[in-house]
Every structure is written in structure tokens, then in C-alpha cells.
Amino acid sequence: MGTGTNAWRDFREAAALFTRPVRFYLGAEFLMWTAHGIFAVLFNLYLVEAGASAGFVGRAVSASGAGMVLAALPAGWLADRWGRRRTLMLGAVLEGAGHLVRALSTHEPLVLGGGLAAGLGQSLFQIAAAPFLTDHSTPRERTHLFATFFASALFAGVVGNNLGGLLPSLVRAVAPGVTLFSGYRAGRRVSWNHVRSSSMRVRWSSGAWRWHVAISGVPSRAAQRTSTQSLGL
């Protein structure tokens, strides 16, 4: 009991030393991994409901992985030459833009291109993270900082997966009969107010915007007409 108490006290003392940039980064990281969790659950279902083939879904999912591989080595060089913070910002913007493109279209070249851009951005963001956290910490709190970083990312993924599973049901409970397409559309409208307030707290990151993008999507024209009639949007 005494060992656990001492460990908790040591962690609290270390956490109190986290700098402002580090706290902003951890907040953005939590939003990003929550968005990833939501996107992982809903994106495949979104494509299937749009009539995409299994092969297309596989290519769409693998596109982001290809982008991450392509950007892995250049990301380290860019972080050293251009700066960690700027690389984080570029990665956040690229990934958010890529997810936005995938959410706004079911056209294969756009979905694959958006996935590639999202993977490039994610690689930049993740690779610049470790040196950024190292630059903004001291040996006293660094171990606890990286432990918090990994724990928060894992927890955010769990939260995002659960939210991704609940979101369509919640939308349908409010407006029975709507499709997953219209659930995406309603989620995008509702989340925009949250994005505007959250982005003020994490100015240098588009983490809040990722949350918005991850639960967004645009239906086909026929589904849009059905959504408009059922939701009054």
C-alpha cells in the first residue's frame, strides 16, 4: 500500500511539471486518437453502405498505411530541419484534410488520395511527437510524460471505438429511420460548435477538427434527399 501511494505521489509531482506545450500536445493527442477510434469503426461501414466493394474498402483502408510508410523517413528529417512544432502542425493539417476528403466523397481516387494524405500527416505527427516531448521536458518528469502519452492514446482509442459504435444508434434514436449517411451529416452539424470552442484551447493543432472530421461524411444524393426530409436539414 505504501509503495502504491509513493508511486502515485511521484506521478503527481512529475505531472505538475508538465509544461504548457506538453499539456496542449496531450490534449490534441487524446482528441486525435479518439477520432481514430471513431473513424476505424464507422469508415468501413460508411463505404459499405455507399455500395463500395470489399476490394475498394480494402484499398481505402490500406491507403493511409501506405502514406505512413512513405512519410516515415522524411518526417524525421523534416522535424530536425523545420522544427518539431511546425512538423506537428503540418501533420495535423494534412491528416485532417485527408480525412475530410474521404468523408466528403465516395469516389475511389478521392478516397484513396485522402487516405494517402491522412497517412502522410499521421506519420509526420507521430514521428515529431517524441522529440517534441523530449524538448519540452526534463529528466525528472520525462518517464512519466511518455507513460501518460501512451496511456492516454490507448484510452482515447477505446473511447473512440465505443463512441463510433454508439453514434449511429444515438442519431437513429433521436430521428428514427435515418441511415448511416444522415447520421454522419447530423454528427457533422452538431460537432461543429464543439470544434470551434475546442480549437481555441489547442491552437497549434487541428486535433479538435479531426474529431469533427472523424464523425463526418456526406451521403449520396438520394440519401441526402431522404436525410433532408427526415431530419429537416
C-alpha positions as CSV (number, residue, x, y, z in Angstrom):
1,M,0.0,0.0,0.0
2,G,2.8,2.3,0.9
3,T,4.6,1.6,-2.4
4,G,1.5,2.4,-4.4
5,T,0.9,5.6,-2.5
6,N,4.5,6.7,-3.1
7,A,4.2,5.9,-6.8
8,W,1.1,7.9,-7.1
9,R,2.6,10.8,-5.3
10,D,5.7,10.6,-7.5
11,F,3.5,10.7,-10.6
12,R,1.5,13.7,-9.4
13,E,4.7,15.6,-8.7
14,A,6.0,14.8,-12.1
15,A,2.7,15.7,-13.8
16,A,2.8,19.1,-12.2
17,L,6.0,19.7,-14.1
18,F,4.4,19.2,-17.5
19,T,4.8,22.4,-19.5
20,R,2.1,24.2,-21.3
21,P,3.1,23.0,-24.8
22,V,3.2,19.4,-23.4
23,R,-0.3,19.7,-21.9
24,F,-1.6,21.1,-25.2
25,Y,0.0,18.2,-27.1
26,L,-1.5,15.6,-24.8
27,G,-4.9,17.2,-25.3
28,A,-4.5,17.2,-29.1
29,E,-3.2,13.6,-29.0
30,F,-6.3,12.5,-27.0
31,L,-8.6,14.1,-29.5
32,M,-6.7,12.6,-32.4
33,W,-6.8,9.0,-31.1
34,T,-10.5,9.4,-30.1
35,A,-11.1,10.4,-33.7
36,H,-9.1,7.5,-35.0
37,G,-11.2,5.2,-32.9
38,I,-14.5,6.6,-34.2
39,F,-13.2,6.6,-37.8
40,A,-12.0,3.0,-37.5
41,V,-15.5,1.8,-36.6
42,L,-17.6,4.0,-39.0
43,F,-15.5,4.5,-42.1
44,N,-15.7,0.9,-43.4
45,L,-19.5,0.8,-42.6
46,Y,-19.9,4.1,-44.4
47,L,-18.2,2.8,-47.5
48,V,-20.2,-0.5,-47.4
49,E,-23.5,1.4,-47.1
50,A,-22.4,3.6,-50.0
51,G,-22.2,0.4,-52.1
52,A,-18.4,0.0,-52.2
53,S,-17.0,-3.4,-53.0
54,A,-14.9,-5.3,-50.5
55,G,-11.8,-4.7,-52.7
56,F,-12.4,-1.0,-52.6
57,V,-12.8,-1.0,-48.8
58,G,-9.5,-2.8,-48.5
59,R,-7.7,-0.3,-50.8
60,A,-9.3,2.6,-48.9
61,V,-8.1,1.3,-45.5
62,S,-4.6,0.4,-46.8
63,A,-4.1,3.9,-48.4
64,S,-3.4,5.6,-45.1
65,G,-0.9,2.9,-44.2
66,A,0.9,3.5,-47.4
67,G,1.1,7.2,-46.7
68,M,2.6,6.5,-43.2
69,V,5.3,4.3,-44.8
70,L,6.2,6.9,-47.4
71,A,6.5,9.7,-44.9
72,A,8.3,7.9,-42.1
73,L,11.9,8.6,-43.0
74,P,11.3,12.1,-44.5
75,A,9.3,13.0,-41.3
76,G,12.4,12.7,-39.1
77,W,14.5,14.8,-41.4
78,L,11.8,17.4,-41.7
79,A,11.3,17.6,-37.9
80,D,15.1,18.2,-37.5
81,R,15.3,20.8,-40.2
82,W,12.0,22.6,-40.0
83,G,11.2,22.2,-36.3
84,R,9.1,19.8,-34.2
85,R,6.2,22.1,-33.6
86,R,5.8,23.1,-37.3
87,T,6.0,19.4,-38.3
88,L,3.3,18.6,-35.8
89,M,1.1,21.3,-37.2
90,L,1.7,20.2,-40.8
91,G,0.9,16.6,-39.9
92,A,-2.3,17.6,-38.1
93,V,-3.4,19.7,-41.1
94,L,-2.6,17.0,-43.7
95,E,-4.3,14.3,-41.7
96,G,-7.4,16.4,-41.1
97,A,-7.6,17.4,-44.7
98,G,-7.2,13.8,-45.8
99,H,-10.0,12.6,-43.6
100,L,-12.2,15.5,-44.7
101,V,-11.7,14.4,-48.4
102,R,-12.6,10.8,-47.5
103,A,-15.6,12.0,-45.6
104,L,-16.9,14.2,-48.5
105,S,-16.7,11.7,-51.3
106,T,-17.1,8.0,-52.1
107,H,-15.3,8.5,-55.5
108,E,-12.4,6.0,-55.4
109,P,-9.5,8.3,-56.5
110,L,-10.5,10.9,-53.9
111,V,-11.0,8.4,-51.1
112,L,-7.6,6.8,-51.9
113,G,-5.9,10.2,-52.2
114,G,-7.4,11.4,-49.0
115,G,-6.3,8.2,-47.2
116,L,-2.7,8.7,-48.6
117,A,-2.7,12.3,-47.3
118,A,-4.1,11.3,-43.9
119,G,-1.3,8.7,-43.6
120,L,1.3,11.2,-44.5
121,G,0.0,13.6,-41.9
122,Q,-0.3,10.9,-39.2
123,S,3.3,9.8,-39.8
124,L,4.6,13.4,-39.5
125,F,2.5,14.0,-36.3
126,Q,3.6,10.8,-34.6
127,I,7.3,10.9,-35.5
128,A,7.7,14.5,-34.4
129,A,5.9,13.8,-31.2
130,A,8.8,12.1,-29.3
131,P,11.4,14.7,-29.9
132,F,8.9,17.5,-29.2
133,L,8.0,16.0,-25.8
134,T,11.7,15.5,-25.1
135,D,12.5,19.1,-25.9
136,H,9.7,20.3,-23.6
137,S,10.5,18.1,-20.6
138,T,13.3,17.4,-18.1
139,P,14.7,14.0,-17.0
140,R,12.6,14.4,-13.8
141,E,9.2,14.0,-15.4
142,R,10.1,12.6,-18.8
143,T,9.4,8.9,-18.0
144,H,6.0,9.8,-16.5
145,L,5.3,12.0,-19.5
146,F,5.8,9.2,-22.0
147,A,3.8,6.9,-19.9
148,T,1.0,9.4,-19.8
149,F,1.3,9.9,-23.6
150,F,1.0,6.2,-24.4
151,A,-1.7,5.5,-21.8
152,S,-3.9,8.5,-23.0
153,A,-3.6,7.3,-26.6
154,L,-4.7,3.8,-25.7
155,F,-7.6,5.1,-23.6
156,A,-8.6,7.5,-26.3
157,G,-8.8,4.7,-28.8
158,V,-11.1,2.7,-26.5
159,V,-13.3,5.8,-26.0
160,G,-13.4,6.4,-29.8
161,N,-14.3,2.8,-30.6
162,N,-17.2,3.0,-28.2
163,L,-18.4,6.3,-29.5
164,G,-18.2,5.1,-33.0
165,G,-20.4,2.2,-32.1
166,L,-22.9,4.3,-30.3
167,L,-23.1,7.3,-32.5
168,P,-25.3,5.9,-35.3
169,S,-27.7,4.3,-32.7
170,L,-27.9,7.6,-30.8
171,V,-28.8,9.5,-34.0
172,R,-31.4,6.9,-35.0
173,A,-32.9,7.1,-31.5
174,V,-33.4,10.8,-31.9
175,A,-34.5,10.6,-35.6
176,P,-35.8,7.0,-36.3
177,G,-35.3,5.7,-39.8
178,V,-32.2,7.7,-40.7
179,T,-29.3,6.0,-42.4
180,L,-25.7,5.9,-41.5
181,F,-25.2,8.6,-44.2
182,S,-27.6,11.0,-42.5
183,G,-26.1,10.1,-39.1
184,Y,-22.7,11.3,-40.4
185,R,-24.4,14.5,-41.7
186,A,-26.1,15.2,-38.4
187,G,-23.0,14.4,-36.4
188,R,-21.0,16.9,-38.5
189,R,-23.5,19.7,-37.8
190,V,-23.7,19.0,-34.1
191,S,-19.9,18.7,-33.7
192,W,-19.1,22.0,-35.4
193,N,-19.9,24.1,-32.3
194,H,-17.6,21.8,-30.2
195,V,-14.8,22.2,-32.8
196,R,-14.9,26.0,-32.6
197,S,-14.6,26.0,-28.8
198,S,-12.0,23.2,-28.6
199,S,-9.8,24.7,-31.3
200,M,-9.3,27.8,-29.1
201,R,-7.7,25.6,-26.4
202,V,-5.4,23.7,-28.8
203,R,-4.5,26.5,-31.2
204,W,-1.5,24.8,-32.9
205,S,-3.2,21.5,-33.5
206,S,-6.2,20.5,-35.6
207,G,-7.0,17.8,-33.1
208,A,-10.4,19.1,-32.5
209,W,-11.0,19.4,-36.2
210,R,-10.1,15.7,-36.5
211,W,-12.8,14.9,-34.1
212,H,-15.2,16.7,-36.4
213,V,-13.9,15.0,-39.5
214,A,-13.9,11.6,-38.0
215,I,-17.6,11.6,-37.4
216,S,-18.4,13.4,-40.6
217,G,-19.4,12.1,-44.0
218,V,-21.5,13.1,-47.0
219,P,-24.3,10.8,-48.3
220,S,-25.1,10.1,-51.9
221,R,-27.6,12.5,-53.5
222,A,-30.5,10.1,-53.0
223,A,-29.6,9.6,-49.3
224,Q,-29.2,13.4,-48.9
225,R,-32.8,13.9,-50.1
226,T,-34.0,11.2,-47.6
227,S,-31.9,12.8,-44.8
228,T,-33.2,16.2,-45.6
229,Q,-36.8,15.1,-45.4
230,S,-36.3,13.0,-42.2
231,L,-34.1,15.4,-40.3
232,G,-35.3,18.7,-41.7
233,L,-31.7,19.7,-42.5
